[in-house]
Structures are given as structure tokens and as C-alpha cells.
Amino acid sequence: MEHVASPHLAIEVRGLSYSYQDGRVALRDVYLNVAVGEKVALMGPNGAGKSTLLLHLNGTLPSHGVIWIMGIELNERNLGLIRSKVGVIFDNPDDQLFSPTVMDDVAYGPIYMGLSPVEVRERVDWALQQVNLQGFEQRMPHHLSLGERKRAALASVLSMSPEVLVLDEPSAGLDPRGRCKLIELLRTLPQTMLIATHDERLARKLCSRTVILDEGVIVADGPTADLLSDVSLLEAHGLEGRE
């Protein structure tokens, strides 16, 4: 029987497996649903497969399984449409910021989409406003603080109006103030989010649900408060357990 994607799900992953060229298995038969508007933390030790899973959601890595984004199957025919719906924010903002100015970086996506100069400027202004970087248009990205670069990278994705955001360790390297600002920013955004993180505080404050991945397998999926209070579960899968 042919599967019919649910209109209530932003992300559907069914039977996703992936191995690297050296034969190491990164994902093993992963099934995952994320509802429209839901913010989900993806936790697990280093090497668990979190980043690999995220990179499948916009077709960066070839899928050995089936993925639907906003009810649309991820395949070669739909790849451009899927990438317009999924914004990926890498852990290192320098992987996304490559232009001489912040404005150039944030405008790159809308220009690539073929929008008019007026529409591009409107998108840039709106995206920078969302991340509280108004007035940074002519700043050079490499002169910004880490927190500012992370927000600029987020703006470069928001300018393309994605419906789904996948974020890889968004709070890594931030000081406590920068982390709090980022959490509050992400809380205000309406997009569906899947957030790979080791940051327990971010998960508790931002995500009502947490998925734990270990050795390419989902080993737990439930309310964040419950999972992050289960010391034995966390310690068994390389995460910090707190009594």
C-alpha cells in the first residue's frame, strides 16, 4: 500500500540508513516524525549520527530510505523545492558566511531564487530584523563576534523563508549571555525545528520533545523533561546525567 504523507507532519523519515564510504554505519533504519511547528532536540554522543541525519533532510546526502518534507517526497525531481523549504544552519557559521558583507551573505539566497532587487532588499531587511542585526548590513562577517556570526548565518537562511529549520549545535561556543539570546531568538521563530545539540539547557528551554540517537539508532523519544531527568538513560548513551 502506497504511503500517504500526513499534512500535519513537517518531517517524516522512514527506514533511513546510511554508511560512509569506509563502510562505517552512520544511521540504522531510522524512523522519525516531527509535527508542523514542533521544536525537537536531537541529542546523542559525538559520532551518533546527528549531523548525518540533518544533512539528509535537504538532500545533501543521498537517502537510503524515504523522507517527506511538508508532505513532499524528497527525490531528484523535488530536490529544488525541498531545499527551498528546509534551511540548514551548520555548527560553524564560517561555513555559511563567505561574502564581503553581511548584506551580501543574507541576500545570496533570495538573489539565487530569482527575486527582484526590491524583493531581495525586503527579504534582507526582514531577516536581519528577525535576528536583531539591523544596521549590520555593511559589516564584514569575520569582524563579528561568534554570537553575531551565528545570527548572521541564521539570517542568511531565514531570508529564503524556509518552513523547516535544521540546526547543528547552534549554541556551541557561545558564552552564557550569547546562548540565552540565541535560545530566546529561536523561541520566537515559527518554523518547525530539529536541533542537534549537546546543550541540555537549550533543549529544556526550547524543545518540549527530545530524541536521543546513539550509534545511528534512535534509542529514546519523548518529553524533554522526562528524558533529561533519566540519569541512567543519559549515562548509558554518553550524555551527562544529573541526579
N, C-alpha and C positions, 0 to 999 in steps of 0.2 A: 504494500500500500504506500502510495507516494506521500511523503511528509508535507504538511501544510504549515508554513511558518506562522507563528502567533503574532497578531497585531499588537499584543501587549508586551512583547519582548523586544528589547533593543539589540541584544546579543544572544544568539543560540549557537552553541558549539556541540557537535555530536560526533563522537568517535574519533577525536583528533589525536593523531600520533605523529611524532617527528623524530628523526635521527640525524645527527650531524654526519658529515662526510667521513669522519673517522670511525663511524659506527656507534658512537655513544648515543644512547637513547635520551632524548630531552623531554618528550611528552609521551604518555602511555594511555591511549583510549580515554581522552578527557571529554567529559560531558559537563556543560556549564550553561546556565541560563541567567541573564541579567535583565530585569524588567526596565521598561522605559522610565527614565527619571531616577532610577536607583543608583546609589553610590556604594560600590562594593570594594573592600580592601582585599588584595591578593597577597598573602603572606607566605613565607617559607624561607628556608636557609638559602645561602648562596648556592647556585647551581641547581636549584629545584626545578627550573624551567619557566619561571615567571616571565622574564623578558621574552623568551621564545614564544610563549603563549600570546603575549601582547602583539608581537610582530606578525602573527598570523591574522590578526583581526582586520588589517587593511591590505592584506595580500603581499606584504613584504617578503614573507617566507611562503613557499608553496604548501598548500593544505593537503594533508593525508587524513581526510575526514570531511565533514560538511559544516559550513559556517553560514549563518544568516545574520545580516546586519539590518535592523529596521525592516525585517521581513523580506529582504532581498538576498538571494543566494550569492555568496562570494564565488565568482568564477571569472574566467578570462573575459567573457563578454561584458560582465558588470563591474570590472575592476575599477574603471574610472569613476563610476557612480559610487561605489563603496568607499573609495578614497576621499570623495567629497563629503562623505557622511561620518568618517572616522578620523579624528585628529589625534596624532601620536605625539606625546611630549616625552623626550628622552631624558635620562637622568642627568646628562651633562648638557647644559644649554648651549655650549660652544659647538655641539654637533648640529645645531639648528640655526645659529646666528652666524651668517657668513658674509653679510653685506656691509658696506661702509658705514651706514647709519641705521638706527632703529627703524626709522620710517621705511627704508628700503627693504629691510627684513620683513616687516609686517605687511608691506604692500606686495611682496613677491607672489604670494598665493592668489590674491584677487587679480593681479595682472595676468598670471598664468591661466586663470579662469576666463579671461577674455572680457573682463568688465571695463567699462568706460573709465577715463581718468577721474570723472566726478564720483562715480561709484567706488572706485578704489580709495579715493581720499575719505569718503564717508566710512568705508569699512575700517580704514586705518584709525581714524579718529575714534570710532566706536570701540574698537578693540583695545586701544591704549587707555581709553576711559575705563573699560572693564577691569583693567589690571592696575589702575592708578598710576599710569606713566604718562599722563598728559604733560606736554612740554619737553618730552624726551626725544621728539622726532629726529632731531639732528645730532643727537649724542652718538658716539661710537660705541658699539656693544662691548668691546673689550675694555672700555673705560668704566663700565658699570660694575657695581657690586654683584656678588653671586646671586643674591636675592632679586636684584633688579634684572639680571640676565635671565633668571628663571621666569620672571614675569613677562619679559620681552618675548621669550620663546613661546610662552603661553599665548600672548597676543598674536604672534605670527600664525598660530593655529586658529584662534578664535576668529580672525579676520576672514576665514573661509567658511564660517558659520556651520561647523560640524554638529551633528546631533549626538555623537558619542565621543567621549574623550578617554583615551587610554594613557595613563601616566606611569612612568617608570621612576620610582624613588624620587618623587617631586620635592621632598623636604631634605634630601641628603645634603650635608654640608652646610646647612643653614644654622645660624645661631638661634637661640630661643625666640627672640623677637621676630626674626625673619620667618621662622616656622609658624608662629602664631598668625602673622599677617597672611601667609600662604593658605593656612587652613581656613581662615575667615573668608578669603577670596574664593576658594574652591567651594565653600559652603553656599555662597551667593549665586553661583553659576547653575543654570537649569539643566545642563547636559547630563545624560547618563554617563557615569564614570566607573571605570575599572582601574584600580590604583595598586600597582605593585609597590609594596613598602615594607621596611623593617621598623617603621616608626609607629610604635604602639599608641602613642598619644594621638597622632593623626588618625589612626584607624578608629579609636574610641570617639573622637570628637566629630569625625566627618562621616563615618560609614556605619550604618546600622547592621550591616551584614559583613562577615569575613569568610573568605575561602582560604584554606591552608593547602598549599601544594608542596609535595616533597618527592624527590626522585621522579618527577614527571607525572605524579598521580595526585588527584585531589583526595586528601585524607580527612578533611573536615570541612563542613559548610554549614554556617548557622549564625545566630545573632552574635555580633561582635562582643558584647558584654559577657556572654556565656563562654565563648571560645577563649577569650583573653584572660578569663578567670580560671581556666582549667590548666593548672600548673603542670600536671603530668603530661597532658597533650602537648603543650608548648615545648617542654623539655625533650619529649620524645622526637620532636621534629626540628630540633636545632634552633628554637626560639627561646627568648628569655621567659622563664616562669617566675611569677611573683606570688608569694604567699599572701 
